[in-house]
Amino acid sequence: MDMHKKEIEITVTETKEKTQTAIQKVAFVYLKMENTSYCLTDDIGYSALRRPQLGLQYMCAVLEKKGIQTEIFDQTVSDFDFEWLYNQLKECDLVGFSCSDAQEGKVKNYCVILKDKLGIRTLVGGPSTFGNSSFVDFGCDFVIHGEAEVTIQQIVDYFNGEKKLEDIKGVSYKKDDEIVLAQPQEQVKNLDDIPFPDRSKVDINAYYDYFLFGMRKPYITMTASRGCIYRCSYCSSPTIWSFKDRRRSVDNVIAEIDDVVEKYQVKYIAFQDDIFGITPDWIEDFCTKLIKKPYKVRWMAILHPLTLKGNTAEIEKTLRLMRQAGCDTLSFGLQSADPQVLKNINRLQQEPEQLKKVLTATKKLDFVTNVGFILGLPGDTKESIQRTMDYMLSCDATLVNVYGLAILKGSDLEKQYASVEEACTIPQEEVLQMTQEVSKKFYSRPKTLARIAYLIMRNNPTWPLRVGVTCLPSILARIGFVRNKKAEN
């Protein structure tokens, strides 16, 4: 952390105490990640994947509705330095940072120096703030915990003298040198009441995901729900969303698609729901209505291995409807194929077998499928990991993503283990080495390469040209063909 602070202090020499006025202009900032210890490589991969910050776009939407001017500064796109950001923020009354665990140190440094040099009011939200109020010790005025659409408005009302500090919910702050944790904010009961994300604040064409073969620009992300009905112990989502699943109405989601197609000519949507649709009936209603639209939009979704139930004919019926509606990619998180390890992480033992049935059906319909695995889970042994790796090589997935375990804030594993070393007796360096080896083995097979080549030609023949030499190193690193620096250390 000191390294970043020193660099910033050298760059910015001016000190200016900002006059505290009413909130008229708010800037939201997303900084590049510094590390992803659970990945195969130190390459973050921004040359191949730059995902729009959907949460910040929602923040802009609710504040613009209140008549407040907003901006988004995304370092993954413009690669600004601190001095550039500092100069932009001189015209703002409030700055909000989105923060994950991989950005925490960097965000804290920015908060410290901004408060010291500019005196601007700051707030931090995002996954790293779950149960974590420490940002207030680094110049942050408010830490937002959980869903922020209502909370951000209450904070602005407070700064504008329209609300008492004690009446703000869902935050922590400092008062008389003591950290105050406010009462939790009530979640929005009807997600249809939230305005659509304000995508005008960014250059839509600056974002892309070349790990999606069918991706065409303009590309956006979207969510049709918040939360998850499952209780996976490694995941923070159940706790963050209060163990609830809330779905938008099909008509509301379709209306947002209408909006982005009309305004931005969007061609590809990556749904970021923890579990898309949750039930086949919602999916069927959504696909039926989307098929009737005059435009053609392609999309991807994340499903649970048990989302598609019933016999083979019923599974194929739902998948065929999704394909007709423009879905070309499905992502699944299985994590392990070992029965005891699955039990240890609150997953069901029938998931691997059910997923094989679904993957067989998707292959018939030319879906691109991606299955995620985590090695080094609680109870993992070399034998259980070998079982998972054998499954990986036999399950008919188009692609696999293999990670080492990361203990996330708010997850059940955080309550049980202080570190990944406690969760699994296999040394972390060895686990990461195994992730690289099995990924490399999967992508070296002629069967895998032939399938990938076929689906690229089927879905997007220009994909290789679009990827080019710039993205290729990040793609090769993601799938294990660049030596893992972490394993070397």
Kinemage of the C-alpha trace (Angstrom):
@kinemage 1
@onewidth
@group {chain A} dominant
@subgroup {mainchain}
@vectorlist {calphas} color= white
{ca met a 1} P 0.000 0.000 0.000
{ca asp a 2} L 2.798 2.442 0.833
{ca met a 3} L 4.199 1.963 -2.660
{ca his a 4} L 1.013 3.326 -4.252
{ca lys a 5} L 0.846 6.230 -1.817
{ca lys a 6} L 4.410 7.274 -2.563
{ca glu a 7} L 3.752 7.181 -6.298
{ca ile a 8} L 0.647 9.341 -5.939
{ca glu a 9} L 2.337 11.874 -3.689
{ca ile a 10} L 5.116 12.328 -6.216
{ca thr a 11} L 2.599 12.951 -8.991
{ca val a 12} L 0.289 15.380 -7.178
{ca thr a 13} L 1.834 18.283 -5.348
{ca glu a 14} L -1.088 20.688 -5.134
{ca thr a 15} L -3.186 20.659 -1.964
{ca lys a 16} L -6.639 22.123 -2.140
{ca glu a 17} L -9.347 21.932 0.512
{ca lys a 18} L -12.526 21.506 -1.485
{ca thr a 19} L -15.404 23.720 -0.432
{ca gln a 20} L -18.181 21.487 0.860
{ca thr a 21} L -21.215 22.439 -1.207
{ca ala a 22} L -24.451 20.661 -2.047
{ca ile a 23} L -24.086 17.560 -4.179
{ca gln a 24} L -24.548 18.540 -7.794
{ca lys a 25} L -22.057 16.297 -9.574
{ca val a 26} L -20.969 12.766 -8.616
{ca ala a 27} L -18.168 10.712 -10.140
{ca phe a 28} L -17.971 6.928 -9.903
{ca val a 29} L -14.583 5.256 -10.296
{ca tyr a 30} L -13.573 1.722 -11.163
{ca leu a 31} L -9.854 0.942 -10.765
{ca lys a 32} L -7.944 -1.888 -12.363
{ca met a 33} L -7.569 -4.998 -10.235
{ca glu a 34} L -4.177 -5.607 -8.683
{ca asn a 35} L -4.286 -9.360 -8.155
{ca thr a 36} L -6.410 -12.441 -8.671
{ca ser a 37} L -4.726 -15.068 -6.541
{ca tyr a 38} L -7.226 -17.757 -7.573
{ca cys a 39} L -6.407 -17.497 -11.307
{ca leu a 40} L -3.860 -19.459 -13.316
{ca thr a 41} L -1.834 -16.382 -14.169
{ca asp a 42} L -0.978 -12.879 -13.050
{ca asp a 43} L -2.427 -11.548 -16.337
{ca ile a 44} L -5.730 -9.877 -15.376
{ca gly a 45} L -6.837 -10.177 -19.017
{ca tyr a 46} L -8.177 -6.706 -19.813
{ca ser a 47} L -6.949 -6.980 -23.395
{ca ala a 48} L -9.465 -9.803 -23.937
{ca leu a 49} L -12.223 -8.881 -21.486
{ca arg a 50} L -13.453 -5.454 -20.445
{ca arg a 51} L -16.809 -5.798 -18.769
{ca pro a 52} L -19.033 -2.728 -18.217
{ca gln a 53} L -19.497 -1.765 -14.570
{ca leu a 54} L -23.217 -2.389 -14.367
{ca gly a 55} L -23.516 -1.419 -10.697
{ca leu a 56} L -22.072 2.033 -11.363
{ca gln a 57} L -24.455 2.487 -14.287
{ca tyr a 58} L -27.346 1.765 -11.904
{ca met a 59} L -25.967 4.398 -9.498
{ca cys a 60} L -25.902 6.961 -12.292
{ca ala a 61} L -29.469 6.127 -13.264
{ca val a 62} L -30.963 6.716 -9.808
{ca leu a 63} L -28.994 9.929 -9.227
{ca glu a 64} L -29.732 11.381 -12.658
{ca lys a 65} L -33.392 10.796 -11.856
{ca lys a 66} L -32.847 13.079 -8.844
{ca gly a 67} L -31.365 15.750 -11.108
{ca ile a 68} L -27.729 15.112 -10.149
{ca gln a 69} L -25.048 15.035 -12.844
{ca thr a 70} L -22.935 11.864 -12.896
{ca glu a 71} L -19.847 10.462 -14.591
{ca ile a 72} L -18.051 7.107 -14.698
{ca phe a 73} L -14.267 6.805 -14.901
{ca asp a 74} L -13.222 3.250 -15.738
{ca gln a 75} L -9.482 2.607 -15.542
{ca thr a 76} L -9.798 -0.672 -17.451
{ca val a 77} L -10.796 1.371 -20.497
{ca ser a 78} L -8.896 4.670 -20.350
{ca asp a 79} L -5.961 3.532 -18.164
{ca phe a 80} L -5.768 6.919 -16.448
{ca asp a 81} L -3.222 7.709 -13.759
{ca phe a 82} L -3.955 9.342 -10.431
{ca glu a 83} L -3.077 12.852 -11.590
{ca trp a 84} L -5.580 12.663 -14.445
{ca leu a 85} L -8.329 11.440 -12.103
{ca tyr a 86} L -7.425 14.101 -9.546
{ca asn a 87} L -7.954 16.841 -12.135
{ca gln a 88} L -11.309 15.402 -13.213
{ca leu a 89} L -12.572 15.243 -9.634
{ca lys a 90} L -11.920 18.935 -9.010
{ca glu a 91} L -15.289 19.599 -10.625
{ca cys a 92} L -17.135 16.957 -8.575
{ca asp a 93} L -18.764 17.099 -5.154
{ca leu a 94} L -18.654 13.378 -4.355
{ca val a 95} L -16.692 10.367 -5.619
{ca gly a 96} L -17.720 6.741 -5.233
{ca phe a 97} L -15.411 3.745 -5.707
{ca ser a 98} L -16.511 0.238 -6.633
{ca cys a 99} L -14.254 -2.216 -4.818
{ca ser a 100} L -13.587 -5.942 -4.867
{ca asp a 101} L -11.077 -7.782 -2.696
{ca ala a 102} L -8.485 -7.500 -5.479
{ca gln a 103} L -8.786 -3.688 -5.448
{ca glu a 104} L -9.027 -2.945 -1.721
{ca gly a 105} L -5.484 -1.682 -1.129
{ca lys a 106} L -5.528 0.485 -4.226
{ca val a 107} L -8.924 2.032 -3.416
{ca lys a 108} L -7.807 2.843 0.147
{ca asn a 109} L -4.739 4.635 -1.167
{ca tyr a 110} L -6.789 6.708 -3.569
{ca cys a 111} L -9.207 7.635 -0.758
{ca val a 112} L -6.348 8.751 1.519
{ca ile a 113} L -4.687 10.991 -1.042
{ca leu a 114} L -7.926 12.415 -2.437
{ca lys a 115} L -9.036 13.433 1.026
{ca asp a 116} L -5.617 14.908 1.784
{ca lys a 117} L -5.121 16.750 -1.504
{ca leu a 118} L -8.648 17.588 -2.593
{ca gly a 119} L -10.846 17.272 0.468
{ca ile a 120} L -13.541 15.599 -1.627
{ca arg a 121} L -16.259 13.505 -0.013
{ca thr a 122} L -15.802 9.828 -0.788
{ca leu a 123} L -17.710 6.596 -0.484
{ca val a 124} L -16.915 2.958 -1.270
{ca gly a 125} L -19.221 0.086 -2.182
{ca gly a 126} L -18.929 -3.331 -3.766
{ca pro a 127} L -18.049 -6.905 -2.761
{ca ser a 128} L -15.090 -5.922 -0.569
{ca thr a 129} L -17.289 -3.885 1.770
{ca phe a 130} L -19.213 -6.875 3.104
{ca gly a 131} L -18.576 -6.866 6.839
{ca asn a 132} L -15.693 -4.488 6.175
{ca ser a 133} L -15.827 -0.910 7.471
{ca ser a 134} L -12.051 -0.360 7.423
{ca phe a 135} L -12.257 2.085 4.499
{ca val a 136} L -13.364 4.821 6.924
{ca asp a 137} L -9.844 4.753 8.390
{ca phe a 138} L -8.516 5.798 4.964
{ca gly a 139} L -10.450 8.987 4.295
{ca cys a 140} L -13.721 7.390 3.188
{ca asp a 141} L -16.830 9.209 4.470
{ca phe a 142} L -19.270 6.343 3.938
{ca val a 143} L -18.953 2.625 3.264
{ca ile a 144} L -22.043 1.244 1.547
{ca his a 145} L -22.919 -2.308 2.546
{ca gly a 146} L -25.136 -4.279 0.159
{ca glu a 147} L -27.658 -2.985 -2.358
{ca ala a 148} L -26.967 0.685 -3.010
{ca glu a 149} L -29.746 2.249 -5.103
{ca val a 150} L -31.652 3.557 -2.056
{ca thr a 151} L -28.575 4.142 0.115
{ca ile a 152} L -26.799 6.383 -2.396
{ca gln a 153} L -29.834 8.649 -2.522
{ca gln a 154} L -29.955 8.878 1.269
{ca ile a 155} L -26.267 9.833 1.383
{ca val a 156} L -26.794 12.600 -1.174
{ca asp a 157} L -29.836 13.853 0.768
{ca tyr a 158} L -27.706 13.960 3.915
{ca phe a 159} L -24.971 16.004 2.273
{ca asn a 160} L -27.632 18.315 0.890
{ca gly a 161} L -29.058 18.890 4.382
{ca glu a 162} L -32.276 16.981 3.685
{ca lys a 163} L -31.650 13.941 5.882
{ca lys a 164} L -30.126 13.254 9.291
{ca leu a 165} L -26.977 11.180 9.529
{ca glu a 166} L -28.639 8.770 11.932
{ca asp a 167} L -31.407 8.055 9.397
{ca ile a 168} L -29.093 6.663 6.722
{ca lys a 169} L -29.243 2.862 6.516
{ca gly a 170} L -26.873 0.332 4.993
{ca val a 171} L -23.666 2.255 5.727
{ca ser a 172} L -20.793 2.624 8.131
{ca tyr a 173} L -19.009 5.876 8.941
{ca lys a 174} L -16.877 7.504 11.589
{ca lys a 175} L -18.285 9.676 14.347
{ca asp a 176} L -16.114 11.004 17.196
{ca asp a 177} L -13.309 8.694 16.019
{ca glu a 178} L -15.550 5.654 16.450
{ca ile a 179} L -16.887 3.509 13.596
{ca val a 180} L -20.683 3.516 13.440
{ca leu a 181} L -22.461 0.656 11.669
{ca ala a 182} L -25.970 1.701 10.694
{ca gln a 183} L -28.988 -0.553 10.457
{ca pro a 184} L -29.139 -2.639 7.247
{ca gln a 185} L -30.840 -1.094 4.250
{ca glu a 186} L -34.093 -2.703 3.175
{ca gln a 187} L -33.754 -4.368 -0.202
{ca val a 188} L -35.823 -3.119 -3.104
{ca lys a 189} L -38.895 -5.327 -3.085
{ca asn a 190} L -39.785 -4.905 -6.752
{ca leu a 191} L -36.739 -4.777 -9.035
{ca asp a 192} L -38.936 -3.414 -11.818
{ca asp a 193} L -39.025 -0.121 -9.867
{ca ile a 194} L -35.299 0.469 -10.405
{ca pro a 195} L -34.513 2.547 -13.510
{ca phe a 196} L -32.512 0.893 -16.269
{ca pro a 197} L -28.734 1.351 -15.984
{ca asp a 198} L -27.506 4.622 -17.512
{ca arg a 199} L -25.217 3.357 -20.262
{ca ser a 200} L -24.764 6.830 -21.734
{ca lys a 201} L -22.006 7.472 -19.185
{ca val a 202} L -19.557 5.154 -20.962
{ca asp a 203} L -18.420 4.383 -24.479
{ca ile a 204} L -20.258 1.115 -25.078
{ca asn a 205} L -17.913 0.162 -27.901
{ca ala a 206} L -14.956 0.193 -25.472
{ca tyr a 207} L -16.230 -3.013 -23.841
{ca tyr a 208} L -15.958 -6.570 -25.074
{ca asp a 209} L -15.544 -10.201 -24.057
{ca tyr a 210} L -13.484 -12.225 -26.503
{ca phe a 211} L -13.857 -15.306 -24.322
{ca leu a 212} L -17.375 -15.384 -25.816
{ca phe a 213} L -17.050 -16.712 -29.372
{ca gly a 214} L -20.393 -15.260 -30.431
{ca met a 215} L -19.736 -11.805 -29.003
{ca arg a 216} L -20.359 -8.904 -31.335
{ca lys a 217} L -20.102 -5.225 -30.496
{ca pro a 218} L -21.878 -3.288 -29.169
{ca tyr a 219} L -21.789 -5.672 -26.195
{ca ile a 220} L -23.375 -5.033 -22.787
{ca thr a 221} L -24.064 -6.812 -19.526
{ca met a 222} L -27.470 -7.113 -17.901
{ca thr a 223} L -29.150 -8.788 -14.931
{ca ala a 224} L -32.653 -10.219 -14.801
{ca ser a 225} L -32.489 -11.073 -11.095
{ca arg a 226} L -30.558 -10.536 -7.887
{ca gly a 227} L -29.604 -13.254 -5.465
{ca cys a 228} L -29.539 -17.024 -5.533
{ca ile a 229} L -31.597 -19.830 -4.000
{ca tyr a 230} L -28.509 -21.987 -3.407
{ca arg a 231} L -26.169 -21.857 -0.408
{ca cys a 232} L -22.714 -22.671 -1.780
{ca ser a 233} L -20.263 -22.182 1.085
{ca tyr a 234} L -17.503 -20.625 -1.052
{ca cys a 235} L -19.833 -17.935 -2.450
{ca ser a 236} L -20.708 -14.607 -0.826
{ca ser a 237} L -23.849 -14.037 -2.905
{ca pro a 238} L -26.318 -15.748 -0.514
{ca thr a 239} L -25.195 -13.525 2.358
{ca ile a 240} L -24.960 -10.336 0.314
{ca trp a 241} L -28.497 -10.770 -1.013
{ca ser a 242} L -29.933 -11.992 2.331
{ca phe a 243} L -30.499 -15.547 1.099
{ca lys a 244} L -33.185 -14.352 -1.301
{ca asp a 245} L -33.789 -14.548 -5.018
{ca arg a 246} L -35.612 -11.607 -6.585
{ca arg a 247} L -36.547 -11.658 -10.222
{ca arg a 248} L -37.511 -8.868 -12.545
{ca ser a 249} L -40.618 -9.443 -14.588
{ca val a 250} L -40.056 -10.809 -18.072
{ca asp a 251} L -41.710 -7.708 -19.553
{ca asn a 252} L -39.333 -5.409 -17.666
{ca val a 253} L -36.257 -7.270 -18.934
{ca ile a 254} L -37.608 -7.269 -22.487
{ca ala a 255} L -38.250 -3.519 -22.192
{ca glu a 256} L -34.602 -2.967 -21.254
{ca ile a 257} L -33.484 -4.999 -24.267
{ca asp a 258} L -35.798 -2.910 -26.462
{ca asp a 259} L -34.192 0.205 -24.988
{ca val a 260} L -30.545 -0.790 -25.579
{ca val a 261} L -31.229 -2.028 -29.096
{ca glu a 262} L -32.958 1.237 -29.999
{ca lys a 263} L -30.390 3.540 -28.347
{ca tyr a 264} L -27.138 1.681 -28.918
{ca gln a 265} L -27.862 -1.013 -31.546
{ca val a 266} L -26.676 -3.634 -29.059
{ca lys a 267} L -25.877 -6.998 -30.644
{ca tyr a 268} L -24.776 -9.102 -27.668
{ca ile a 269} L -25.900 -9.315 -24.026
{ca ala a 270} L -24.057 -11.178 -21.287
{ca phe a 271} L -26.483 -11.864 -18.446
{ca gln a 272} L -24.641 -11.689 -15.125
{ca asp a 273} L -27.291 -13.221 -12.860
{ca asp a 274} L -25.948 -15.701 -10.322
{ca ile a 275} L -28.478 -18.119 -11.828
{ca phe a 276} L -30.360 -16.941 -14.919
{ca gly a 277} L -34.118 -17.403 -14.737
{ca ile a 278} L -33.879 -19.870 -11.804
{ca thr a 279} L -36.821 -21.848 -13.216
{ca pro a 280} L -37.612 -23.146 -16.729
{ca asp a 281} L -41.031 -21.412 -16.782
{ca trp a 282} L -39.458 -17.935 -16.463
{ca ile a 283} L -36.933 -18.851 -19.156
{ca glu a 284} L -39.694 -20.114 -21.450
{ca asp a 285} L -41.753 -16.924 -21.035
{ca phe a 286} L -38.687 -14.755 -21.649
{ca cys a 287} L -37.570 -16.638 -24.759
{ca thr a 288} L -41.066 -16.764 -26.241
{ca lys a 289} L -41.403 -12.971 -26.003
{ca leu a 290} L -37.876 -12.288 -27.223
{ca ile a 291} L -38.398 -14.472 -30.304
{ca lys a 292} L -41.304 -12.242 -31.358
{ca lys a 293} L -39.118 -9.133 -31.483
{ca pro a 294} L -38.081 -7.813 -34.916
{ca tyr a 295} L -34.415 -7.539 -33.931
{ca lys a 296} L -31.911 -10.340 -33.406
{ca val a 297} L -29.787 -10.150 -30.281
{ca arg a 298} L -27.428 -12.877 -29.143
{ca trp a 299} L -26.864 -13.560 -25.479
{ca met a 300} L -25.281 -15.788 -22.861
{ca ala a 301} L -26.467 -16.875 -19.437
{ca ile a 302} L -25.256 -18.628 -16.295
{ca leu a 303} L -27.231 -21.692 -15.238
{ca his a 304} L -27.018 -24.047 -12.283
{ca pro a 305} L -26.477 -27.745 -13.115
{ca leu a 306} L -29.984 -28.394 -11.745
{ca thr a 307} L -31.774 -25.493 -13.464
{ca leu a 308} L -32.914 -27.682 -16.355
{ca lys a 309} L -34.789 -30.624 -14.894
{ca gly a 310} L -36.864 -33.470 -16.240
{ca asn a 311} L -36.106 -36.037 -18.890
{ca thr a 312} L -33.911 -35.517 -21.940
{ca ala a 313} L -36.827 -34.399 -24.116
{ca glu a 314} L -37.872 -31.716 -21.621
{ca ile a 315} L -34.321 -30.433 -21.273
{ca glu a 316} L -33.888 -30.278 -25.048
{ca lys a 317} L -37.206 -28.446 -25.449
{ca thr a 318} L -36.089 -25.617 -23.142
{ca leu a 319} L -32.640 -25.444 -24.714
{ca arg a 320} L -34.068 -25.371 -28.232
{ca leu a 321} L -36.269 -22.421 -27.253
{ca met a 322} L -33.283 -20.589 -25.776
{ca arg a 323} L -31.284 -21.212 -28.944
{ca gln a 324} L -34.117 -19.880 -31.069
{ca ala a 325} L -34.243 -16.746 -28.882
{ca gly a 326} L -30.568 -16.023 -29.579
{ca cys a 327} L -28.749 -17.707 -26.693
{ca asp a 328} L -25.468 -19.161 -27.938
{ca thr a 329} L -23.442 -19.645 -24.739
{ca leu a 330} L -24.218 -21.236 -21.371
{ca ser a 331} L -21.963 -21.149 -18.331
{ca phe a 332} L -22.177 -23.550 -15.391
{ca gly a 333} L -20.351 -23.628 -12.075
{ca leu a 334} L -19.893 -27.231 -10.949
{ca gln a 335} L -16.686 -26.728 -8.912
{ca ser a 336} L -16.113 -30.403 -8.059
{ca ala a 337} L -17.119 -33.886 -9.179
{ca asp a 338} L -16.303 -35.538 -5.846
{ca pro a 339} L -19.392 -36.410 -3.741
{ca gln a 340} L -17.820 -35.626 -0.360
{ca val a 341} L -16.308 -32.332 -1.512
{ca leu a 342} L -19.659 -31.316 -2.982
{ca lys a 343} L -21.294 -32.049 0.366
{ca asn a 344} L -18.612 -29.995 2.129
{ca ile a 345} L -19.492 -26.914 0.064
{ca asn a 346} L -23.291 -27.338 0.329
{ca arg a 347} L -23.722 -28.739 -3.160
{ca leu a 348} L -25.737 -31.805 -4.161
{ca gln a 349} L -24.126 -35.083 -5.166
{ca gln a 350} L -26.369 -35.528 -8.217
{ca glu a 351} L -25.138 -32.328 -9.872
{ca pro a 352} L -22.271 -33.838 -11.923
{ca glu a 353} L -24.501 -36.503 -13.471
{ca gln a 354} L -27.298 -34.040 -14.204
{ca leu a 355} L -24.872 -31.602 -15.774
{ca lys a 356} L -23.595 -34.315 -18.110
{ca lys a 357} L -27.165 -34.817 -19.366
{ca val a 358} L -27.541 -31.086 -19.974
{ca leu a 359} L -24.164 -30.813 -21.720
{ca thr a 360} L -25.046 -33.685 -24.034
{ca ala a 361} L -28.232 -31.853 -25.011
{ca thr a 362} L -26.436 -28.537 -25.525
{ca lys a 363} L -23.908 -30.181 -27.822
{ca lys a 364} L -26.685 -31.356 -30.144
{ca leu a 365} L -27.884 -27.753 -30.431
{ca asp a 366} L -24.419 -26.211 -30.982
{ca phe a 367} L -24.264 -24.212 -27.767
{ca val a 368} L -20.903 -23.060 -26.515
{ca thr a 369} L -20.696 -24.341 -22.939
{ca asn a 370} L -18.305 -23.302 -20.216
{ca val a 371} L -17.982 -25.204 -16.929
{ca gly a 372} L -16.163 -23.755 -13.922
{ca phe a 373} L -14.183 -25.798 -11.408
{ca ile a 374} L -12.398 -24.929 -8.155
{ca leu a 375} L -9.490 -27.034 -6.948
{ca gly a 376} L -8.364 -26.965 -3.326
{ca leu a 377} L -11.855 -26.920 -1.801
{ca pro a 378} L -12.411 -28.086 1.796
{ca gly a 379} L -11.797 -31.819 1.965
{ca asp a 380} L -10.027 -31.953 -1.375
{ca thr a 381} L -7.336 -34.589 -1.652
{ca lys a 382} L -5.202 -35.584 -4.587
{ca glu a 383} L -7.684 -38.397 -5.220
{ca ser a 384} L -10.745 -36.101 -5.172
{ca ile a 385} L -9.017 -33.571 -7.420
{ca gln a 386} L -8.130 -36.365 -9.825
{ca arg a 387} L -11.810 -37.367 -9.875
{ca thr a 388} L -12.742 -33.797 -10.741
{ca met a 389} L -10.084 -33.588 -13.442
{ca asp a 390} L -11.272 -36.902 -14.966
{ca tyr a 391} L -14.812 -35.511 -15.075
{ca met a 392} L -13.522 -32.321 -16.676
{ca leu a 393} L -11.991 -34.278 -19.530
{ca ser a 394} L -15.078 -36.403 -20.146
{ca cys a 395} L -18.077 -34.107 -19.652
{ca asp a 396} L -18.482 -32.710 -23.198
{ca ala a 397} L -18.023 -29.055 -22.174
{ca thr a 398} L -16.725 -26.766 -24.921
{ca leu a 399} L -14.615 -24.786 -22.474
{ca val a 400} L -13.541 -25.096 -18.854
{ca asn a 401} L -12.350 -22.517 -16.340
{ca val a 402} L -10.202 -23.904 -13.538
{ca tyr a 403} L -9.418 -21.869 -10.430
{ca gly a 404} L -7.760 -22.273 -7.096
{ca leu a 405} L -9.883 -21.542 -4.040
{ca ala a 406} L -10.287 -17.938 -2.887
{ca ile a 407} L -12.046 -17.248 0.413
{ca leu a 408} L -14.501 -14.424 -0.225
{ca lys a 409} L -15.778 -11.915 2.299
{ca gly a 410} L -19.273 -12.895 3.423
{ca ser a 411} L -18.976 -16.540 2.421
{ca asp a 412} L -19.490 -19.411 4.864
{ca leu a 413} L -15.891 -20.448 4.255
{ca glu a 414} L -14.714 -17.114 5.651
{ca lys a 415} L -16.337 -18.064 8.960
{ca gln a 416} L -14.672 -21.487 8.964
{ca tyr a 417} L -11.161 -20.834 7.650
{ca ala a 418} L -8.651 -18.047 8.060
{ca ser a 419} L -6.885 -18.953 4.815
{ca val a 420} L -7.013 -21.287 1.824
{ca glu a 421} L -4.197 -23.265 3.433
{ca glu a 422} L -6.511 -24.127 6.321
{ca ala a 423} L -9.301 -25.184 3.966
{ca cys a 424} L -7.205 -27.719 2.069
{ca thr a 425} L -4.133 -29.647 3.207
{ca ile a 426} L -2.606 -29.662 -0.285
{ca pro a 427} L -0.125 -26.747 -0.558
{ca gln a 428} L -1.544 -23.816 -2.493
{ca glu a 429} L 1.379 -23.783 -4.916
{ca glu a 430} L 0.652 -27.397 -5.778
{ca val a 431} L -3.049 -26.696 -6.254
{ca leu a 432} L -2.302 -23.840 -8.659
{ca gln a 433} L 0.102 -26.064 -10.548
{ca met a 434} L -2.640 -28.683 -10.936
{ca thr a 435} L -5.096 -26.080 -12.208
{ca gln a 436} L -2.633 -25.124 -14.909
{ca glu a 437} L -1.816 -28.690 -15.860
{ca val a 438} L -5.409 -29.868 -16.245
{ca ser a 439} L -6.439 -26.719 -18.129
{ca lys a 440} L -3.529 -27.115 -20.521
{ca lys a 441} L -4.363 -30.794 -20.996
{ca phe a 442} L -8.019 -29.986 -21.754
{ca tyr a 443} L -7.159 -27.363 -24.365
{ca ser a 444} L -4.405 -29.461 -25.966
{ca arg a 445} L -6.781 -32.237 -27.010
{ca pro a 446} L -7.621 -32.477 -30.729
{ca lys a 447} L -11.242 -33.136 -29.713
{ca thr a 448} L -11.443 -29.814 -27.827
{ca leu a 449} L -9.675 -27.825 -30.531
{ca ala a 450} L -11.872 -29.258 -33.278
{ca arg a 451} L -15.023 -28.440 -31.321
{ca ile a 452} L -13.868 -24.887 -30.625
{ca ala a 453} L -12.955 -24.334 -34.287
{ca tyr a 454} L -16.340 -25.634 -35.425
{ca leu a 455} L -18.276 -23.404 -32.997
{ca ile a 456} L -16.253 -20.336 -33.901
{ca met a 457} L -17.093 -20.854 -37.573
{ca arg a 458} L -20.710 -21.614 -36.679
{ca asn a 459} L -21.236 -18.605 -34.379
{ca asn a 460} L -18.744 -15.933 -35.405
{ca pro a 461} L -16.254 -16.627 -38.224
{ca thr a 462} L -14.605 -13.232 -37.761
{ca trp a 463} L -13.694 -13.975 -34.111
{ca pro a 464} L -10.023 -14.860 -34.845
{ca leu a 465} L -9.554 -11.592 -36.741
{ca arg a 466} L -11.143 -9.576 -33.946
{ca val a 467} L -9.025 -11.244 -31.290
{ca gly a 468} L -5.755 -10.743 -33.129
{ca val a 469} L -2.342 -10.753 -31.512
{ca thr a 470} L -3.293 -8.255 -28.794
{ca cys a 471} L -5.774 -10.509 -26.999
{ca leu a 472} L -4.082 -13.824 -27.663
{ca pro a 473} L -1.589 -13.714 -24.742
{ca ser a 474} L -4.400 -13.127 -22.225
{ca ile a 475} L -6.465 -15.951 -23.695
{ca leu a 476} L -3.522 -18.363 -23.637
{ca ala a 477} L -2.711 -17.350 -20.060
{ca arg a 478} L -6.304 -17.952 -18.958
{ca ile a 479} L -6.256 -21.517 -20.239
{ca gly a 480} L -2.851 -22.479 -18.868
{ca phe a 481} L -0.407 -21.946 -21.741
{ca val a 482} L 1.584 -19.205 -20.039
{ca arg a 483} L 3.745 -20.189 -17.102
{ca asn a 484} L 2.101 -19.382 -13.796
{ca lys a 485} L 4.241 -16.821 -11.983
{ca lys a 486} L 2.527 -17.525 -8.680
{ca ala a 487} L 3.454 -21.183 -8.896
{ca glu a 488} L 7.044 -20.190 -9.636
{ca asn a 489} L 7.175 -18.077 -6.511
